Amino acid sequence: MNKILIKSATIVNEGEIFCADVLIDGNLIVKIESEIDEKGAKEINAEGLHLFPGIIDDQVHFREPGLTHKGEIYTEAKAAVAGGITSFMEQPNTNPPAITIEELEKKYTRASQCSLANYSFLMGTTNDNIEELLKVNYSEVAGVKIFMGSSTGNMLVDNHKTLENVFSQVEAIIVTHCEDDVMIKERQKKIIEEYGEDIPTYFHPIIRNDDACYRSSSFAVEMAKKFNTRLHVFHISSAKELSLFTNKIPLKHKRITAEACIHHLWFSDEDYKTKGNLIKWNPSVKTQYDRDKIFEAVLNGTIDVVATDHAPHTIEEKSQPYLKAPSGGPLIQHSLQAMLQFHKQGKITLTQIAEKMCHNVADLFRIEKRGYIREGYYADLVLVNLNKEQTVNKTNILSKCGWSPFEGYTFNSSIEKTFVNGHLVYDSGKFDENEKGLRLLFAKF
């Protein structure tokens, strides 16, 4: 395989920012030095550009199989690499759901054929598939996903005994969607009785409020502490939940960790007035106070990871009345740009972005040889231009659904080049699809 030499890059890695050359040989980074001369290597001039480890998104919904009118592994992975995301972990609530090893492996096979990014697929949980969970080889699967609140699909796990069995027996990381379904249904019923069914999207955070999130999250944390389970709670959306997590110990010693998503860092309930169902997510976007506290928790280490919960729906589906419109939206193409915008605003450092979107994801899931710019690691890399604007519009949105909650917004940064396993897959708007991503591998807990 050809060697690639990235020259004069401003590297953002492991708490440092420095200028160096990076030599790629095949899939791997083989040398990082201030000055490298390598005859025969293809040189890429990165002067003035910042080089990050490839972003790892630990929560996406790519809709294949069964929901491919919204998105496909191919289209959504293509949007991912255009946004600097080199690896993703996809959720099990497809049709059919990935709740057996057979269905799970079908998704891996499909990704090997078409995904431009590296991939892993989480095993789904139901009220009666514990035996299947125990058969999974978790060195090849990121972990187990439990929907402790109903979302897209029908995978709600609400049987107490089932949850105890999973938390006590599965020797892998357990990730959860936490909302209390009973509380949500009761609140929705009361709202409809009072206001009727034709209610605005503004009621979403009132129906799916912080109490519903806290009751479910606190129960998951209680179970994890009881059984010493390795628990990762997805998409924290309320300030109230932050008391369940800690920044008092290093990540490597944590048994309970948390994730924040781009939409809960960017939007607030004030945005329902203009965005409506386009920012309808589960859990809901809540108040500015919640948003600010979540951001503060990202900065101080209470929240460990930033991801997207990328979940495309068609614009026709989103244009339905609030109660019929599905929750979720496409974010993966613009998540790094959104974080870089926060940096431009002085809210977060570049090294903190690399920590929350690269290093910590790799460490938390124990992903082998990814998440860092290190010799001997896979050459998953992204070059960004912090001073080149890009406006999001329908001509440059790559997700199959064709829209974005950021549509019309101008980011101050742009993604220039994305390398996946040493392959330059994205280069200033052009794709080289000759090589596909690889299955992520994990060290056992």
Secondary structure as the mmCIF struct_conf table of DSSP 4:
data_model
#
loop_
_struct_conf.conf_type_id
_struct_conf.id
_struct_conf.beg_label_comp_id
_struct_conf.beg_label_asym_id
_struct_conf.beg_label_seq_id
_struct_conf.end_label_comp_id
_struct_conf.end_label_asym_id
_struct_conf.end_label_seq_id
STRN STRN1 LYS A 3 ASN A 13
TURN_TY1_P TURN_TY1_P1 GLU A 14 GLY A 15
STRN STRN2 GLU A 16 ASP A 25
TURN_TY1_P TURN_TY1_P2 GLY A 26 ASN A 27
STRN STRN3 LEU A 28 GLU A 33
BEND BEND1 SER A 34 GLU A 35
TURN_TY1_P TURN_TY1_P3 LYS A 39 GLY A 40
HELX_LH_PP_P HELX_LH_PP_P1 ALA A 41 ALA A 41
STRN STRN4 LYS A 42 ASN A 45
TURN_TY1_P TURN_TY1_P4 GLU A 47 GLY A 48
STRN STRN5 HIS A 50 PRO A 53
HELX_LH_PP_P HELX_LH_PP_P2 GLY A 54 GLY A 54
STRN STRN6 ILE A 55 VAL A 60
TURN_TY1_P TURN_TY1_P5 GLU A 64 GLY A 66
TURN_TY1_P TURN_TY1_P6 THR A 68 LYS A 70
HELX_RH_AL_P HELX_RH_AL_P1 ILE A 73 ALA A 82
TURN_TY1_P TURN_TY1_P7 GLY A 83 GLY A 84
STRN STRN7 ILE A 85 GLU A 90
BEND BEND2 PRO A 92 PRO A 92
BEND BEND3 THR A 94 PRO A 96
BEND BEND4 ALA A 98 ALA A 98
BEND BEND5 THR A 100 THR A 100
HELX_RH_AL_P HELX_RH_AL_P2 ILE A 101 CYS A 114
BEND BEND6 LEU A 116 ALA A 117
STRN STRN8 ASN A 118 PHE A 121
HELX_LH_PP_P HELX_LH_PP_P3 LEU A 122 LEU A 122
STRN STRN9 MET A 123 GLY A 124
TURN_TY1_P TURN_TY1_P8 ASN A 127 ASP A 128
HELX_RH_AL_P HELX_RH_AL_P3 ILE A 130 LEU A 133
TURN_TY1_P TURN_TY1_P9 LEU A 134 LYS A 135
TURN_TY1_P TURN_TY1_P10 TYR A 138 SER A 139
BEND BEND7 GLU A 140 VAL A 141
STRN STRN10 VAL A 144 PHE A 147
BEND BEND8 MET A 148 GLY A 149
BEND BEND9 THR A 152 ASN A 154
STRN STRN11 LEU A 156 LEU A 156
HELX_RH_AL_P HELX_RH_AL_P4 HIS A 160 GLN A 169
BEND BEND10 ALA A 172 ALA A 172
STRN STRN12 ILE A 174 HIS A 177
HELX_RH_AL_P HELX_RH_AL_P5 ASP A 181 TYR A 195
BEND BEND11 GLU A 197 GLU A 197
HELX_RH_3T_P HELX_RH_3T_P1 THR A 201 PHE A 203
HELX_RH_AL_P HELX_RH_AL_P6 HIS A 204 ILE A 207
BEND BEND12 ARG A 208 ARG A 208
HELX_RH_AL_P HELX_RH_AL_P7 ASP A 210 PHE A 227
TURN_TY1_P TURN_TY1_P11 ASN A 228 ASN A 228
STRN STRN13 LEU A 231 VAL A 233
HELX_RH_3T_P HELX_RH_3T_P2 ALA A 239 LEU A 244
BEND BEND13 PHE A 245 PHE A 245
BEND BEND14 ASN A 247 ILE A 249
HELX_RH_3T_P HELX_RH_3T_P3 LEU A 251 HIS A 253
BEND BEND15 ARG A 255 ARG A 255
STRN STRN14 ILE A 256 CYS A 261
HELX_RH_AL_P HELX_RH_AL_P8 ILE A 262 TRP A 266
HELX_RH_3T_P HELX_RH_3T_P4 ASP A 269 ASP A 271
HELX_RH_AL_P HELX_RH_AL_P9 TYR A 272 LYS A 275
HELX_RH_3T_P HELX_RH_3T_P5 GLY A 276 ILE A 279
BEND BEND16 ASN A 282 PRO A 283
HELX_LH_PP_P HELX_LH_PP_P4 SER A 284 VAL A 285
HELX_RH_AL_P HELX_RH_AL_P10 GLN A 288 ASN A 300
TURN_TY1_P TURN_TY1_P12 GLY A 301 GLY A 301
BEND BEND17 THR A 302 ILE A 303
STRN STRN15 VAL A 305 ALA A 307
STRN STRN16 HIS A 310 HIS A 310
HELX_RH_AL_P HELX_RH_AL_P11 ILE A 315 LYS A 318
TURN_TY1_P TURN_TY1_P13 SER A 319 SER A 319
BEND BEND18 GLN A 320 GLN A 320
TURN_TY1_P TURN_TY1_P14 TYR A 322 LYS A 324
BEND BEND19 ALA A 325 ALA A 325
HELX_LH_PP_P HELX_LH_PP_P5 PRO A 326 SER A 327
STRN STRN17 GLY A 329 GLY A 329
HELX_RH_3T_P HELX_RH_3T_P6 ILE A 332 HIS A 334
HELX_RH_AL_P HELX_RH_AL_P12 SER A 335 LYS A 344
TURN_TY1_P TURN_TY1_P15 GLN A 345 GLY A 346
BEND BEND20 LYS A 347 ILE A 348
HELX_RH_AL_P HELX_RH_AL_P13 LEU A 350 ALA A 354
HELX_RH_PI_P HELX_RH_PI_P1 GLU A 355 HIS A 359
HELX_RH_AL_P HELX_RH_AL_P14 ASN A 360 PHE A 365
TURN_TY1_P TURN_TY1_P16 ARG A 366 ARG A 366
STRN STRN18 ILE A 367 ILE A 367
TURN_TY1_P TURN_TY1_P17 GLU A 368 LYS A 369
BEND BEND21 GLY A 371 TYR A 372
TURN_TY1_P TURN_TY1_P18 GLU A 375 GLY A 376
BEND BEND22 TYR A 377 TYR A 377
STRN STRN19 TYR A 378 TYR A 378
STRN STRN20 LEU A 381 ASN A 385
TURN_TY1_P TURN_TY1_P19 LEU A 386 ASN A 387
STRN STRN21 GLN A 390 THR A 391
TURN_TY1_P TURN_TY1_P20 LYS A 394 ASN A 396
BEND BEND23 SER A 399 SER A 399
TURN_TY1_P TURN_TY1_P21 LYS A 400 CYS A 401
TURN_TY1_P TURN_TY1_P22 PRO A 405 GLY A 408
STRN STRN22 THR A 410 PHE A 411
BEND BEND24 ASN A 412 ASN A 412
STRN STRN23 SER A 414 VAL A 420
TURN_TY1_P TURN_TY1_P23 ASN A 421 GLY A 422
STRN STRN24 HIS A 423 ASP A 427
TURN_TY1_P TURN_TY1_P24 SER A 428 GLY A 429
STRN STRN25 LYS A 430 PHE A 431
BEND BEND25 ASN A 434 GLU A 435
STRN STRN26 ARG A 439 ARG A 439
STRN STRN27 PHE A 442 PHE A 442
#
